[in-house]
Amino acid sequence: MGIPMTTGVHIRFSHVWVIILVIISSCCDTPIAEYKPKSQEESEIISLLIEYKEAKYHFAIEKLLPLLHDRGEFTFQCGQMVSKTRLKEMLPGFWAALRSGDTAVIPLVHECINGDYYESGAFNNPEIEVNDDTAFAKVLFTNGVCRVLLNFSMCRENDRWLITRTEWGES
């Protein structure tokens, strides 16, 4: 007796379950705009994250850079960590390549593709920890079936929150 062959019915059944799981997991997401802040600090941080997302998806470098700390370190493309100055130099060219449809800027390795490679997406399920004048926030970036964590470190300077670090997490 050999191993029974998988039939087309079994394959279709497993595909249906995968689709159902994706639908269920995406239906449970809470968009960042619907998050109920627990404090004034959380409210300010949510506003900052929404501004960040909007600046990126409108390719508005002049709106993005003021949200970032001058001495911060920010993820770029496939996990490069760059300064605000380098980001200012590199981001316009990267955005131009994305908008042109140049597939050469998209990594071939699936694990490397993150929200930097999409012109839109949603921030969901925010988790925020505030400790005096520092904070950490985690959001789930979603775009279709793409689901990747995005981590933010922040500090408060001159009565406003600034992002000191961004880093893509596990999908």
N, CA, C and O of each residue as an XYZ file, in Angstrom:
684
protein
N       0.837     -1.180      0.000
C       0.000      0.000      0.000
C       0.877      1.236      0.000
O       1.787      1.387      0.815
N       0.584      2.081     -0.904
C       1.326      3.329     -0.991
C       0.558      4.457     -0.318
O      -0.520      4.256      0.241
N       1.130      5.618     -0.385
C       0.485      6.813      0.164
C      -0.619      7.232     -0.791
O      -0.386      7.325     -1.996
N      -1.831      7.491     -0.271
C      -2.915      7.882     -1.174
C      -2.601      9.216     -1.837
O      -2.037     10.116     -1.214
N      -2.967      9.329     -3.081
C      -2.714     10.561     -3.829
C      -3.713     11.630     -3.401
O      -4.888     11.348     -3.165
N      -3.221     12.857     -3.308
C      -4.085     13.978     -2.972
C      -4.956     14.272     -4.178
O      -4.472     14.386     -5.304
N      -6.221     14.389     -3.928
C      -7.135     14.663     -5.029
C      -7.351     16.153     -5.174
O      -7.024     16.938     -4.284
N      -7.900     16.522     -6.297
C      -8.226     17.924     -6.545
C      -9.191     18.463     -5.508
O      -9.154     19.648     -5.178
N     -10.062     17.596     -4.988
C     -11.025     18.011     -3.976
C     -10.296     18.441     -2.707
O     -10.628     19.466     -2.113
N      -9.298     17.653     -2.291
C      -8.531     17.992     -1.095
C      -7.780     19.304     -1.268
O      -7.718     20.113     -0.342
N      -7.213     19.515     -2.443
C      -6.467     20.752     -2.703
C      -7.418     21.938     -2.663
O      -7.111     22.950     -2.033
N      -8.566     21.834     -3.323
C      -9.541     22.929     -3.316
C     -10.044     23.197     -1.907
O     -10.233     24.351     -1.521
N     -10.258     22.150     -1.147
C     -10.729     22.296      0.232
C      -9.700     23.069      1.061
O     -10.068     23.953      1.835
N      -8.423     22.742      0.904
C      -7.386     23.444      1.673
C      -7.276     24.902      1.224
O      -7.018     25.778      2.050
N      -7.465     25.176     -0.058
C      -7.438     26.560     -0.538
C      -8.596     27.360      0.049
O      -8.430     28.526      0.409
N      -9.754     26.743      0.145
C     -10.925     27.425      0.735
C     -10.634     27.786      2.187
O     -10.971     28.884      2.630
N     -10.015     26.878      2.927
C      -9.698     27.156      4.332
C      -8.697     28.295      4.461
O      -8.826     29.131      5.355
N      -7.720     28.338      3.596
C      -6.740     29.432      3.628
C      -7.448     30.763      3.361
O      -7.191     31.748      4.053
N      -8.316     30.799      2.388
C      -9.055     32.022      2.072
C      -9.926     32.439      3.249
O      -9.987     33.620      3.589
N     -10.589     31.492      3.862
C     -11.441     31.797      5.022
C     -10.605     32.368      6.165
O     -11.009     33.342      6.800
N      -9.451     31.773      6.428
C      -8.579     32.267      7.497
C      -8.093     33.688      7.220
O      -8.036     34.507      8.137
N      -7.743     33.992      5.971
C      -7.304     35.343      5.616
C      -8.444     36.335      5.812
O      -8.234     37.427      6.341
N      -9.633     35.966      5.394
C     -10.793     36.854      5.550
C     -11.090     37.093      7.019
O     -11.326     38.229      7.430
N     -11.081     36.043      7.806
C     -11.367     36.177      9.244
C     -10.318     37.044      9.913
O     -10.654     37.931     10.697
N      -9.045     36.798      9.610
C      -7.994     37.575     10.280
C      -8.035     39.037      9.878
O      -7.726     39.900     10.700
N      -8.407     39.348      8.639
C      -8.457     40.746      8.222
C      -9.723     41.436      8.708
O      -9.738     42.660      8.830
N     -10.773     40.697      8.984
C     -12.015     41.290      9.473
C     -11.882     41.761     10.915
O     -12.657     42.606     11.361
N     -10.944     41.244     11.625
C     -10.777     41.569     13.038
C      -9.868     42.763     13.256
O      -9.659     43.166     14.400
N      -9.326     43.338     12.206
C      -8.418     44.463     12.351
C      -9.169     45.726     12.754
O     -10.290     45.973     12.310
N      -8.524     46.517     13.608
C      -9.062     47.816     14.005
C      -8.229     48.885     13.318
O      -7.047     49.031     13.630
N      -8.811     49.635     12.394
C      -8.058     50.708     11.740
C      -7.568     51.728     12.766
O      -8.237     51.989     13.766
N      -6.414     52.288     12.511
C      -5.813     53.223     13.458
C      -6.725     54.414     13.739
O      -6.740     54.935     14.854
N      -7.485     54.846     12.733
C      -8.384     55.991     12.919
C      -9.534     55.674     13.873
O     -10.155     56.586     14.419
N      -9.821     54.390     14.078
C     -10.906     53.995     14.984
C     -10.404     53.619     16.376
O     -11.198     53.267     17.249
N      -9.100     53.693     16.585
C      -8.516     53.356     17.884
C      -8.962     54.374     18.925
O      -8.972     55.577     18.666
N      -9.327     53.888     20.091
C      -9.760     54.755     21.199
C      -8.573     54.975     22.141
O      -8.250     54.098     22.943
N      -7.915     56.151     22.048
C      -6.754     56.413     22.913
C      -7.129     56.389     24.392
O      -8.221     56.799     24.784
N      -6.194     55.898     25.196
C      -6.413     55.794     26.631
C      -5.899     57.024     27.376
O      -6.124     57.166     28.578
N      -5.203     57.920     26.653
C      -4.650     59.116     27.289
C      -4.408     60.181     26.219
O      -4.515     59.916     25.021
N      -4.083     61.382     26.676
C      -3.744     62.468     25.756
C      -2.493     62.110     24.950
O      -2.414     62.411     23.759
N      -1.514     61.467     25.599
C      -0.291     61.070     24.902
C      -0.599     60.096     23.766
O      -0.075     60.233     22.660
N      -1.451     59.114     24.049
C      -1.818     58.154     22.993
C      -2.535     58.858     21.853
O      -2.313     58.525     20.689
N      -3.380     59.812     22.160
C      -4.085     60.562     21.124
C      -3.094     61.308     20.225
O      -3.238     61.312     19.003
N      -2.100     61.931     20.834
C      -1.079     62.645     20.067
C      -0.261     61.679     19.210
O       0.084     61.999     18.073
N       0.046     60.516     19.746
C       0.833     59.518     19.007
C       0.028     58.967     17.832
O       0.572     58.791     16.741
N      -1.243     58.697     18.038
C      -2.096     58.228     16.936
C      -2.122     59.271     15.820
O      -2.022     58.925     14.643
N      -2.255     60.541     16.185
C      -2.244     61.613     15.177
C      -0.932     61.624     14.408
O      -0.925     61.792     13.189
N       0.183     61.446     15.120
C       1.497     61.411     14.490
C       1.599     60.246     13.503
O       2.105     60.414     12.394
N       1.122     59.072     13.903
C       1.199     57.897     13.027
C       0.324     58.062     11.792
O       0.696     57.628     10.702
N      -0.835     58.686     11.958
C      -1.710     58.948     10.798
C      -1.035     59.943      9.856
O      -1.071     59.762      8.639
N      -0.425     60.984     10.402
C       0.306     61.953      9.571
C       1.439     61.261      8.818
O       1.652     61.520      7.634
N       2.162     60.383      9.505
C       3.264     59.644      8.892
C       2.758     58.822      7.707
O       3.320     58.876      6.613
N       1.697     58.069      7.939
C       1.133     57.220      6.887
C       0.678     58.066      5.693
O       0.969     57.730      4.545
N      -0.025     59.147      5.962
C      -0.533     60.004      4.887
C       0.611     60.650      4.102
O       0.551     60.730      2.875
N       1.641     61.107      4.793
C       2.788     61.714      4.104
C       3.462     60.705      3.179
O       3.821     61.034      2.049
N       3.633     59.470      3.666
C       4.277     58.448      2.832
C       3.438     58.112      1.609
O       3.972     57.985      0.508
N       2.139     57.967      1.789
C       1.303     57.536      0.673
C       0.911     58.655     -0.277
O       0.299     58.411     -1.316
N       1.264     59.873      0.080
C       1.101     61.001     -0.845
C       2.465     61.475     -1.352
O       2.572     62.517     -1.999
N       3.509     60.688     -1.044
C       4.868     60.988     -1.480
C       5.250     62.422     -1.111
O       5.878     63.133     -1.896
N       4.862     62.827      0.090
C       5.056     64.204      0.551
C       6.239     64.269      1.516
O       6.062     64.258      2.735
N       7.428     64.337      0.960
C       8.634     64.365      1.786
C       8.643     65.579      2.706
O       9.143     65.509      3.828
N       8.087     66.698      2.230
C       8.057     67.921      3.041
C       7.128     67.784      4.247
O       7.264     68.536      5.212
N       6.199     66.850      4.210
C       5.330     66.575      5.363
C       5.881     65.437      6.224
O       5.608     65.373      7.423
N       6.653     64.543      5.612
C       7.202     63.401      6.331
C       8.378     63.801      7.228
O       8.420     63.428      8.400
N       9.312     64.544      6.688
C      10.551     64.843      7.415
C      10.336     65.556      8.753
O      11.041     65.234      9.709
N       9.401     66.506      8.874
C       9.207     67.148     10.182
C       8.698     66.195     11.272
O       8.752     66.531     12.455
N       8.211     65.028     10.893
C       7.722     64.045     11.864
C       8.860     63.206     12.441
O       8.681     62.508     13.440
N      10.027     63.278     11.808
C      11.165     62.438     12.162
C      12.197     63.227     12.957
O      12.472     64.392     12.671
N      12.758     62.566     13.955
C      13.799     63.181     14.783
C      15.084     63.313     13.965
O      15.431     62.423     13.189
N      15.782     64.426     14.147
C      17.011     64.671     13.383
C      18.074     63.613     13.615
O      18.867     63.333     12.716
N      18.107     63.022     14.796
C      19.119     62.004     15.099
C      18.532     60.585     15.068
O      19.108     59.659     15.638
N      17.396     60.425     14.404
C      16.749     59.126     14.351
C      17.370     58.191     13.332
O      18.272     58.560     12.580
N      16.861     56.972     13.330
C      17.293     55.929     12.398
C      16.034     55.263     11.850
O      15.160     54.844     12.609
N      15.955     55.172     10.527
C      14.698     54.775      9.902
C      14.918     53.669      8.879
O      15.902     53.662      8.139
N      13.981     52.745      8.861
C      14.062     51.633      7.928
C      13.816     52.150      6.517
O      13.013     53.057      6.298
N      14.524     51.552      5.572
C      14.390     51.956      4.179
C      14.560     50.732      3.311
O      15.528     49.984      3.455
N      13.620     50.529      2.412
C      13.606     49.381      1.512
C      13.720     48.076      2.296
O      12.864     47.793      3.134
N      14.729     47.297      2.050
C      14.831     45.960      2.644
C      15.625     45.950      3.934
O      16.601     45.211      4.063
N      15.217     46.759      4.880
C      15.839     46.701      6.187
C      17.075     47.548      6.369
O      17.711     47.478      7.421
N      17.444     48.360      5.366
C      18.535     49.302      5.587
C      18.083     50.275      6.667
O      16.923     50.688      6.681
N      18.964     50.636      7.549
C      18.651     51.658      8.540
C      19.429     52.909      8.143
O      20.653     52.884      8.020
N      18.697     53.999      7.948
C      19.326     55.224      7.459
C      18.949     56.402      8.346
O      17.944     56.374      9.056
N      19.776     57.431      8.289
C      19.511     58.661      9.035
C      18.431     59.468      8.313
O      18.069     59.168      7.175
N      17.939     60.471      8.979
C      16.952     61.368      8.369
C      17.554     62.047      7.138
O      16.876     62.214      6.124
N      18.811     62.434      7.226
C      19.494     63.084      6.096
C      19.569     62.149      4.894
O      19.284     62.558      3.768
N      19.951     60.895      5.132
C      20.021     59.913      4.024
C      18.641     59.609      3.464
O      18.473     59.456      2.254
N      17.662     59.523      4.343
C      16.302     59.274      3.897
C      15.841     60.407      2.977
O      15.213     60.168      1.945
N      16.157     61.626      3.364
C      15.797     62.802      2.546
C      16.433     62.715      1.161
O      15.825     63.121      0.171
N      17.648     62.189      1.087
C      18.351     62.047     -0.190
C      17.808     60.889     -1.017
O      17.660     61.013     -2.232
N      17.510     59.766     -0.371
C      17.179     58.533     -1.083
C      15.698     58.365     -1.411
O      15.348     57.792     -2.443
N      14.840     58.860     -0.545
C      13.406     58.587     -0.681
C      12.787     59.132     -1.965
O      12.017     58.407     -2.596
N      13.077     60.367     -2.394
C      12.451     60.847     -3.640
C      12.740     59.969     -4.853
O      11.840     59.708     -5.651
N      13.976     59.511     -5.003
C      14.313     58.630     -6.127
C      13.614     57.285     -6.032
O      13.149     56.748     -7.037
N      13.540     56.742     -4.823
C      12.860     55.475     -4.597
C      11.376     55.610     -4.927
O      10.803     54.760     -5.609
N      10.758     56.684     -4.438
C       9.343     56.915     -4.726
C       9.109     57.082     -6.230
O       8.127     56.568     -6.764
N      10.002     57.795     -6.910
C       9.855     57.985     -8.362
C       9.915     56.637     -9.080
O       9.147     56.394    -10.011
N      10.824     55.760     -8.651
C      10.933     54.432     -9.270
C       9.669     53.610     -9.012
O       9.189     52.916     -9.909
N       9.123     53.685     -7.784
C       7.884     52.957     -7.477
C       6.735     53.459     -8.344
O       5.984     52.670     -8.919
N       6.610     54.766     -8.430
C       5.500     55.356     -9.183
C       5.619     55.095    -10.678
O       4.609     55.081    -11.382
N       6.835     54.887    -11.172
C       7.032     54.634    -12.597
C       6.694     53.191    -12.963
O       6.570     52.851    -14.140
N       6.547     52.347    -11.943
C       6.273     50.937    -12.203
C       7.538     50.124    -12.407
O       7.466     48.977    -12.848
N       8.683     50.685    -12.100
C       9.968     49.997    -12.256
C      10.029     48.819    -11.282
O      10.208     49.008    -10.079
N       9.881     47.623    -11.804
C       9.872     46.427    -10.955
C      11.251     46.086    -10.405
O      11.370     45.233     -9.526
N      12.288     46.738    -10.908
C      13.639     46.471    -10.409
C      13.794     46.921     -8.958
O      14.696     46.444     -8.269
N      12.944     47.820     -8.477
C      13.070     48.273     -7.086
C      12.374     47.330     -6.113
O      12.571     47.441     -4.903
N      11.570     46.412     -6.615
C      10.857     45.456     -5.764
C      11.769     44.258     -5.513
O      12.267     43.660     -6.467
N      11.997     43.897     -4.256
C      12.883     42.767     -3.973
C      12.302     41.446     -4.461
O      11.085     41.274     -4.526
N      13.175     40.533     -4.797
C      12.743     39.218     -5.254
C      12.401     38.303     -4.088
O      11.668     37.329     -4.258
N      12.922     38.604     -2.916
C      12.709     37.759     -1.747
C      11.423     38.186     -1.051
O      11.318     39.327     -0.601
N      10.457     37.303     -0.956
C       9.152     37.609     -0.379
C       9.263     38.162      1.034
O       8.532     39.087      1.390
N      10.149     37.621      1.836
C      10.277     38.030      3.229
C      10.749     39.471      3.363
O      10.611     40.080      4.424
N      11.296     40.007      2.302
C      11.840     41.362      2.347
C      10.796     42.407      1.959
O      10.982     43.586      2.261
N       9.723     42.020      1.310
C       8.725     42.996      0.862
C       7.941     43.491      2.075
O       7.390     42.704      2.844
N       7.904     44.806      2.223
C       7.174     45.414      3.327
C       6.398     46.616      2.811
O       6.314     46.830      1.601
N       5.843     47.383      3.701
C       5.010     48.520      3.324
C       5.729     49.612      2.570
O       5.075     50.474      1.983
N       7.062     49.612      2.561
C       7.784     50.608      1.771
C       7.513     50.435      0.277
O       7.675     51.383     -0.491
N       7.109     49.258     -0.137
C       6.941     48.960     -1.551
C       5.509     49.136     -2.050
O       5.202     48.786     -3.190
N       4.641     49.670     -1.210
C       3.252     49.881     -1.590
C       2.942     51.369     -1.579
O       3.475     52.121     -0.763
N       2.083     51.782     -2.485
C       1.676     53.181     -2.536
C       0.490     53.460     -1.625
O       0.070     54.609     -1.488
N      -0.044     52.438     -1.013
C      -1.142     52.606     -0.069
C      -1.128     51.409      0.873
O      -0.378     50.451      0.684
N      -1.951     51.488      1.860
C      -2.054     50.430      2.850
C      -2.696     50.995      4.090
O      -2.869     52.208      4.208
N      -3.047     50.140      5.003
C      -3.719     50.575      6.227
C      -2.851     50.262      7.430
O      -2.122     49.270      7.449
N      -2.938     51.118      8.427
C      -2.333     50.858      9.723
C      -3.458     50.370     10.628
O      -4.465     51.055     10.801
N      -3.283     49.196     11.198
C      -4.313     48.582     12.028
C      -3.742     48.137     13.370
O      -2.530     48.035     13.561
N      -4.670     47.876     14.291
C      -4.370     47.252     15.588
C      -3.209     47.925     16.335
O      -2.269     47.244     16.744
N      -3.261     49.242     16.516
C      -2.138     49.893     17.200
C      -1.993     49.429     18.643
O      -2.976     49.202     19.348
N      -0.749     49.297     19.058
C      -0.395     49.026     20.452
C       0.612     50.095     20.836
O       1.620     50.277     20.155
N       0.340     50.805     21.932
C       1.175     51.939     22.313
C       1.605     51.805     23.766
O       0.799     51.497     24.643
N       2.884     52.040     24.001
C       3.432     52.086     25.355
C       4.086     53.450     25.533
O       4.969     53.822     24.761
N       3.655     54.196     26.549
C       4.234     55.503     26.824
C       4.958     55.427     28.155
O       4.425     54.911     29.137
N       6.184     55.948     28.179
C       6.979     55.983     29.395
C       7.597     57.378     29.489
O       8.662     57.635     28.928
N       6.918     58.273     30.204
C       7.346     59.667     30.329
C       7.451     60.316     28.951
O       6.439     60.502     28.274
N       8.681     60.665     28.528
C       8.863     61.353     27.252
C       9.342     60.435     26.129
O       9.874     60.907     25.125
N       9.156     59.137     26.295
C       9.455     58.193     25.224
C       8.242     57.298     25.020
O       7.418     57.121     25.918
N       8.152     56.748     23.837
C       7.023     55.872     23.539
C       7.438     54.855     22.483
O       8.384     55.060     21.722
N       6.701     53.763     22.468
C       6.872     52.713     21.470
C       5.479     52.377     20.949
O       4.543     52.200     21.729
N       5.350     52.291     19.639
C       4.072     51.916     19.042
C       4.316     50.841     17.999
O       5.341     50.816     17.318
N       3.347     49.964     17.902
C       3.391     48.894     16.913
C       2.054     48.934     16.184
O       0.997     48.992     16.812
N       2.108     48.903     14.848
C       0.893     48.819     14.048
C       1.038     47.662     13.071
O       2.148     47.264     12.717
N      -0.081     47.140     12.648
C      -0.085     46.099     11.630
C      -0.373     46.776     10.300
O      -1.478     47.269     10.072
N       0.629     46.800      9.418
C       0.431     47.327      8.072
C      -0.270     46.250      7.264
O       0.166     45.099      7.244
N      -1.362     46.622      6.595
C      -2.064     45.661      5.748
C      -2.309     46.266      4.374
O      -2.621     47.449      4.236
N      -2.160     45.424      3.372
C      -2.480     45.783      2.000
C      -2.810     44.472      1.308
O      -1.911     43.704      0.965
N      -4.085     44.214      1.102
C      -4.491     42.922      0.555
C      -4.099     41.815      1.519
O      -4.463     41.852      2.695
N      -3.363     40.835      1.028
C      -2.929     39.740      1.895
C      -1.613     40.043      2.605
O      -1.180     39.271      3.460
N      -0.976     41.158      2.259
C       0.261     41.545      2.935
C      -0.075     42.060      4.331
O      -0.913     42.948      4.489
N       0.586     41.495      5.345
C       0.371     41.873      6.747
C       1.721     41.867      7.443
O       2.292     40.807      7.701
N       2.230     43.060      7.747
C       3.559     43.184      8.333
C       3.505     44.176      9.489
O       2.859     45.220      9.394
N       4.188     43.841     10.578
C       4.258     44.761     11.708
C       5.216     45.908     11.390
O       6.250     45.720     10.750
N       4.845     47.096     11.853
C       5.710     48.262     11.738
C       5.857     48.847     13.134
O       4.873     49.199     13.784
N       7.105     48.944     13.582
C       7.405     49.425     14.929
C       7.938     50.851     14.866
O       8.729     51.197     13.988
N       7.491     51.667     15.812
C       7.920     53.051     15.915
C       8.446     53.307     17.322
O       7.800     52.943     18.305
N       9.606     53.926     17.419
C      10.081     54.471     18.690
C       9.949     55.975     18.566
O      10.177     56.536     17.494
N       9.580     56.638     19.665
C       9.342     58.071     19.633
C       9.863     58.740     20.887
O      10.085     58.100     21.915
N      10.051     60.034     20.777
C      10.368     60.836     21.950
C       9.597     62.143     21.858
O       9.206     62.588     20.779
N       9.392     62.739     23.022
C       8.710     64.030     23.064
C       9.774     65.100     23.274
O      10.546     65.061     24.232
N       9.790     66.056     22.348
C      10.688     67.203     22.444
C       9.888     68.457     22.137
O       9.102     68.491     21.190
N      10.096     69.485     22.946
C       9.397     70.762     22.732
C       7.893     70.558     22.591
O       7.255     71.128     21.707
N       7.339     69.733     23.480
C       5.897     69.476     23.546
C       5.304     68.819     22.301
O       4.112     68.976     22.033
N       6.116     68.086     21.535
C       5.563     67.318     20.417
C       6.318     66.012     20.275
O       7.506     65.927     20.585
N       5.606     64.988     19.798
C       6.198     63.675     19.586
C       6.913     63.652     18.250
O       6.417     64.188     17.259
N       8.082     63.027     18.229
C       8.853     62.817     17.008
C       9.225     61.339     16.925
O       9.474     60.693     17.942
N       9.259     60.825     15.729
C       9.632     59.428     15.506
C      11.155     59.343     15.493
O      11.821     60.041     14.728
N      11.695     58.482     16.347
C      13.151     58.315     16.426
C      13.639     57.062     15.704
O      14.819     56.951     15.372
N      12.732     56.125     15.464
C      13.124     54.878     14.795
C      11.886     54.221     14.202
O      10.822     54.185     14.821
N      12.049     53.702     12.990
C      11.019     52.847     12.394
C      11.696     51.537     12.029
O      12.870     51.505     11.660
N      10.937     50.464     12.139
C      11.505     49.154     11.812
C      10.380     48.184     11.465
O       9.407     48.048     12.207
N      10.530     47.519     10.333
C       9.560     46.509      9.932
C       9.793     45.247     10.728
O      10.934     44.840     10.943
N       8.710     44.627     11.167
C       8.793     43.400     11.941
C       8.411     42.195     11.123
O       8.520     42.183      9.897
N       7.960     41.179     11.833
C       7.576     39.920     11.199
C       6.221     40.041     10.526
O       5.353     40.797     10.962
N       6.063     39.289      9.468
C       4.759     39.264      8.786
C       3.938     38.114      9.306
O       2.806     37.913      8.865
